């Protein structure tokens, strides 16, 4: 639930006028649906996502393998969402 909320709210925040123009526009320059579109982003946006995705490791007691599997799951479905395959 945390990761879904982070993905939604960070993405929504990057649609504000300033952040979209300066950072998030990189993500939307890919018009054809490809899996690479999920990972195409400005370095600042990437660091923002990584900060919030890695934060639970330092706050919540969780085994690194469980968290690693969760991140792989998120990346996989992020790429599938952007690939155009339904």
Secondary structure as UniProt FT lines:
FT   HELIX           2..13
FT   TURN            14..15
FT   HELIX           17..19
FT   HELIX           20..24
FT   HELIX           25..28
FT   HELIX           35..38
FT   HELIX           43..59
FT   HELIX           64..82
FT   TURN            83..84
//
